[in-house]
């Protein structure tokens, strides 16, 4: 009821009004108005002599409306600023999570590419060096040819390793690499490299011509190449020296079917030279499933069969023309 406390009371009411909680504002405002009326009745002759009380009561109404409007608007602005700050923090967290997820996916993709490339090259080195170590009946010409194959495979492995590491070190990862990724167009080169006297490989096309694969989308063709490459690498690891048959067919027009078959090694492995970490089939399965395909792999009688079906996705006309 003290007139000297009006300033402090107004400040308290203003601070409360900025909170925007009407369940607090309405009863406290009623109490504050009542106290002001009582104060005016008690101190009117002292504080405002000669001024009718009605004029004071009428003038306080618009002032009170302006007072609360300003307080509430400030409170709403604070809420908006707080909500905007929280939204920014949430968006930054979501963006950070997306960046981490993209980085993890990209690193997984690069690791899979590194495994596909290096495992193939290193298995070639291990296979031919093992042949030089255990076959004493090889003529000098074949020894020279095998040594040259080892040298070429080692150089290619180093070159491709530098390319992959260069991608990892790059500040920006581009969709297009300086060196083109292998596709089914490079399958004859893979066959020439793998089809040796130590581990002969045959590639058969059923109901499908090699040139028919040229219309495939690049990602599909690349996945098909990697599946065959990894399948041959696994065969050399677990069944060294045993022929491998690769067949490509399109029995179902929706899919490109790839089958790799080799006899079981009967306990013969190259684990002394090539570590059998088991990542080959895991990486192959991830690659196939990520492209919407299916894969089955395992022994069937005395054979080991890898059966893969990749969706047959052809390049668009515009993409084909640009290439």
C-alpha positions in Angstrom: 0.0 0.0 0.0 3.0 2.3 0.1 3.3 4.8 -2.7 7.1 4.7 -2.4 7.0 1.1 -3.5 5.2 1.8 -6.8 8.4 1.9 -8.9 9.6 -1.4 -7.6 6.1 -2.9 -8.0 5.9 -1.7 -11.6 9.3 -3.3 -12.3 8.3 -6.5 -10.8 5.0 -6.5 -12.7 6.8 -5.7 -15.9 9.3 -8.6 -15.4 6.4 -11.0 -14.6 4.4 -9.9 -17.7 7.3 -10.7 -20.0 7.0 -14.3 -19.0 3.6 -14.4 -20.8 2.0 -16.6 -18.2 -1.6 -15.3 -17.9 -2.3 -17.4 -14.9 0.2 -15.2 -13.1 -0.5 -11.9 -14.8 -4.3 -11.7 -14.3 -4.4 -12.3 -10.5 -1.3 -10.2 -9.8 -2.6 -7.4 -12.0 -5.9 -7.5 -10.1 -4.1 -7.3 -6.8 -1.8 -4.5 -8.0 -4.8 -2.5 -9.3 -6.6 -3.0 -6.0 -3.6 -1.8 -4.1 -3.3 1.3 -6.3 -6.9 2.2 -5.8 -6.5 1.9 -2.0 -3.3 3.9 -2.2 -5.1 6.6 -4.2 -7.9 6.8 -1.8 -5.5 7.1 1.2 -2.9 9.4 -0.3 -4.9 11.4 -2.9 -5.0 14.6 -1.0 -1.3 14.4 -0.3 0.0 13.2 -3.7 -2.5 14.8 -6.1 -4.5 17.5 -4.4 -7.3 19.0 -6.5 -7.3 16.1 -9.1 -10.5 14.1 -9.1 -10.0 10.4 -8.4 -12.1 9.4 -11.5 -9.6 11.1 -13.8 -6.8 9.1 -12.3 -8.7 5.8 -12.6 -9.7 6.5 -16.2 -6.2 7.5 -17.3 -4.6 4.4 -15.7 -6.5 2.0 -18.0 -4.8 2.9 -21.3 -1.5 3.2 -19.5 -1.9 -0.2 -18.1 -2.8 -1.6 -21.5 0.3 -0.1 -23.1 2.4 -1.2 -20.1 1.3 -4.9 -20.5 1.4 -4.8 -24.3 5.0 -3.7 -24.2 5.9 -6.2 -21.6 4.2 -9.1 -23.4 5.8 -8.2 -26.7 9.2 -8.1 -25.2 8.5 -11.5 -23.6 7.3 -13.0 -26.9 10.4 -11.7 -28.7 12.6 -13.3 -26.0 10.7 -16.6 -26.6 11.2 -16.4 -30.3 14.9 -15.6 -29.9 15.2 -18.5 -27.5 13.3 -20.9 -29.8 15.4 -19.7 -32.8 18.6 -20.3 -30.8 17.4 -23.8 -29.8 16.4 -24.5 -33.4 19.8 -23.4 -34.6 21.5 -25.7 -32.1 19.2 -28.6 -33.1 19.9 -28.0 -36.8 23.6 -27.8 -36.2 23.4 -31.1 -34.3 21.4 -32.7 -37.1 23.8 -31.3 -39.7 26.8 -32.6 -37.8 25.1 -36.0 -37.6 24.5 -36.0 -41.3 28.1 -35.0 -42.0 29.4 -37.8 -39.8 27.0 -40.3 -41.4 28.1 -39.2 -44.9 31.8 -39.4 -43.9 31.3 -42.8 -42.5 29.4 -44.0 -45.6 32.1 -42.5 -47.8 34.9 -44.1 -45.8 33.2 -47.4 -45.9 32.8 -47.2 -49.6 36.5 -46.2 -50.0 37.5 -49.1 -47.7 35.5 -51.5 -49.8 37.1 -50.2 -53.0 40.5 -50.5 -51.4 39.8 -54.1 -50.3 38.5 -55.0 -53.7 41.5 -53.6 -55.5 44.3 -54.5 -53.2 43.1 -57.9 -52.3 42.9 -58.8 -56.0 46.4 -57.5 -56.7 48.0 -59.0 -53.6 46.4 -62.4 -54.1 47.9 -62.4 -57.6 51.3 -61.7 -56.2 50.9 -64.4 -53.5 49.6 -66.9 -56.1 52.4 -66.5 -58.6 55.1 -66.2 -55.9 53.8 -69.5 -54.4 54.0 -71.1 -57.8 57.7 -70.0 -58.1 58.4 -71.3 -54.7 56.9 -74.8 -55.1 57.3 -75.6 -58.7 60.8 -76.6 -59.6 59.8 -78.0 -63.1 58.9 -74.6 -64.6 60.9 -73.7 -67.7 62.9 -70.4 -67.6 60.5 -68.7 -70.0 57.6 -69.4 -67.7 59.6 -68.4 -64.6 60.4 -65.1 -66.4 56.7 -64.6 -67.3 55.5 -65.3 -63.8 58.1 -63.0 -62.3 57.0 -60.3 -64.7 53.3 -60.9 -63.6 54.4 -60.5 -60.0 56.2 -57.3 -60.8 53.3 -55.9 -62.8 50.7 -56.8 -60.1 52.9 -55.2 -57.3 53.3 -52.0 -59.4 49.5 -51.8 -60.1 48.8 -52.4 -56.4 51.0 -49.5 -55.4 49.5 -47.3 -58.0 45.9 -48.0 -57.0 46.8 -47.7 -53.4 48.2 -44.2 -54.0 44.9 -43.3 -55.9 42.8 -44.5 -53.0 44.9 -42.7 -50.4 44.8 -39.6 -52.5 41.0 -39.7 -52.3 41.2 -40.1 -48.6 43.5 -37.1 -48.2 41.5 -34.9 -50.5 39.7 -32.0 -48.9 36.6 -32.5 -51.2 35.5 -35.9 -52.4 34.3 -35.7 -55.9 31.9 -38.1 -57.6 34.3 -38.4 -60.5 37.8 -39.8 -60.0 40.8 -38.9 -62.1 41.1 -42.6 -63.1 37.9 -44.3 -64.4 36.5 -47.0 -62.2 36.6 -50.5 -63.8 33.4 -51.8 -65.3 32.4 -54.9 -67.3 34.2 -53.3 -70.3 37.5 -54.2 -68.5 36.4 -57.8 -67.9 38.6 -59.1 -70.7 41.6 -57.6 -69.0 40.6 -59.1 -65.7 40.2 -62.5 -67.5 43.7 -62.2 -69.1 45.2 -61.4 -65.7 43.4 -64.2 -63.8 43.5 -66.9 -66.5 46.9 -68.4 -65.8 48.2 -71.9 -65.9 48.1 -71.9 -62.1 44.5 -70.9 -61.8 42.6 -71.1 -65.1 39.4 -69.0 -65.4 36.6 -69.3 -67.9 34.0 -66.7 -68.6 30.7 -67.8 -70.3 27.9 -65.6 -71.5 24.4 -67.3 -71.5 21.7 -65.6 -73.5 23.7 -62.4 -73.4 26.5 -60.9 -75.5 29.4 -58.9 -74.0 28.4 -55.9 -76.0 24.9 -56.0 -74.4 26.5 -55.0 -71.1 27.6 -51.7 -72.6 24.1 -50.3 -72.1 24.2 -50.9 -68.3 24.4 -48.0 -65.9 27.9 -47.3 -64.9 27.3 -48.1 -61.2 25.6 -51.4 -62.1 28.4 -52.4 -64.4 31.0 -51.4 -61.8 29.3 -53.5 -59.1 29.2 -56.5 -61.5 32.9 -56.1 -62.2 33.8 -55.9 -58.5 31.7 -58.9 -57.7 33.6 -61.0 -60.3 36.9 -59.6 -59.2 36.2 -60.3 -55.5 34.9 -63.8 -56.4 38.1 -64.7 -58.2 40.1 -63.3 -55.4 38.3 -65.5 -52.9 38.7 -68.5 -55.1 42.5 -67.9 -55.3 42.6 -67.5 -51.5 40.6 -70.6 -50.5 41.0 -72.9 -53.6 44.4 -72.1 -55.2 45.1 -73.7 -58.5 41.5 -74.9 -59.0 39.7 -73.7 -62.1 36.9 -71.1 -61.7 33.9 -70.8 -64.0 32.2 -67.4 -64.3 28.9 -67.2 -66.1 26.8 -64.1 -66.9 23.2 -64.4 -67.9 20.0 -62.5 -68.1 17.4 -65.2 -67.7 15.1 -62.7 -66.0 15.1 -59.4 -68.0 15.1 -57.5 -64.7 18.4 -58.9 -63.5 21.9 -59.5 -64.5 22.9 -62.9 -63.0 26.5 -63.7 -62.1 27.5 -67.1 -61.0 31.0 -68.2 -59.9 31.7 -71.9 -59.4 34.8 -73.7 -58.3 35.5 -77.1 -56.7 36.2 -77.1 -53.0 39.9 -77.2 -52.2 39.7 -80.1 -49.7 41.6 -78.2 -47.0 44.2 -76.5 -49.3 44.5 -72.8 -48.7 47.0 -70.1 -49.1 46.6 -68.9 -45.5 50.4 -68.8 -45.1 50.7 -66.1 -47.7 47.3 -64.4 -47.8 45.3 -63.7 -44.6 41.8 -65.1 -44.7 40.0 -62.3 -42.8 36.6 -63.1 -44.3 35.9 -59.6 -45.4 35.6 -60.6 -49.1 32.1 -62.1 -48.9 31.0 -59.4 -46.4 32.1 -56.6 -48.7 30.5 -58.4 -51.7 27.2 -58.8 -49.8 27.2 -55.2 -48.8 27.9 -54.0 -52.4 25.2 -56.3 -53.9 22.5 -55.4 -51.3 23.2 -51.7 -51.5 22.4 -51.9 -55.2 19.2 -53.7 -54.6 20.4 -57.2 -55.6 20.6 -60.6 -54.0 23.4 -62.9 -53.2 23.9 -66.5 -52.0 27.3 -68.0 -51.4 28.3 -71.4 -50.0 29.2 -75.0 -50.7 26.9 -77.1 -52.9 28.2 -80.7 -52.8 31.9 -80.6 -53.8 31.5 -77.1 -55.3 31.5 -73.6 -53.9 28.9 -71.4 -55.6 28.4 -67.7 -55.5 25.2 -66.6 -57.1 24.5 -62.9 -57.5 21.5 -61.1 -59.1 22.0 -57.4 -59.8 19.1 -55.2 -61.1 19.4 -54.6 -64.8 19.5 -50.8 -64.9 20.4 -49.2 -68.3 21.9 -45.8 -68.8 19.6 -43.0 -69.8 19.9 -41.6 -73.3 21.2 -38.3 -72.2 23.8 -39.9 -70.0 24.8 -42.3 -72.8 25.2 -39.4 -75.2 27.3 -37.4 -72.8 29.6 -40.3 -72.3 
